[in-house]
Amino acid sequence: MPIEDITPNPSNVRKHSVQQLKQLEKSIVAFGNSTPIVIDENHMILCGHVRFEILKRLDHTQFHFIRIDHLTEVQKRVYMIADNKIAANTS
């Protein structure tokens, strides 16, 4: 999907340190992007905001995505929170 067709979610609250951003960018440069960005039926990002921003910064014009179109608005919000919490719990 072309990157310009995607809309970042204004409800995204997760913040990343500069070190985390640099690590992810180095990984994408070294290995490519193998993790899809999760979007809803309106092409709004549910998961993968930072990856999306890094891909844009690296001048990628397309990326892999997974579209989820069966969730209610409340379920989308809970899904985004759960994805962030699970990622934050890793060590």
DAHUDA-V439200 format. One record per pair of residues at least 6 apart in sequence whose C-alpha atoms are under 7 Angstrom apart, sorted by the first residue. I is the first residue (numbers start at 1). GAP is how many residues later the second one is. If there is no record, write none. Layout:
# DAHUDA-V439200
I GAP
I GAP
This chain:
# DAHUDA-V439200
1 61
1 62
1 63
2 59
2 60
3 58
3 59
3 60
5 38
6 37
6 38
7 36
7 37
7 38
8 36
8 37
8 41
9 35
9 36
9 37
14 70
25 29
36 28
36 29
36 30
37 10
37 11
37 27
37 28
37 29
38 7
38 8
38 9
38 10
38 27
38 28
38 29
39 6
39 7
39 26
39 27
39 28
39 29
40 6
40 27
40 28
40 29
41 26
41 27
41 28
46 34
47 33
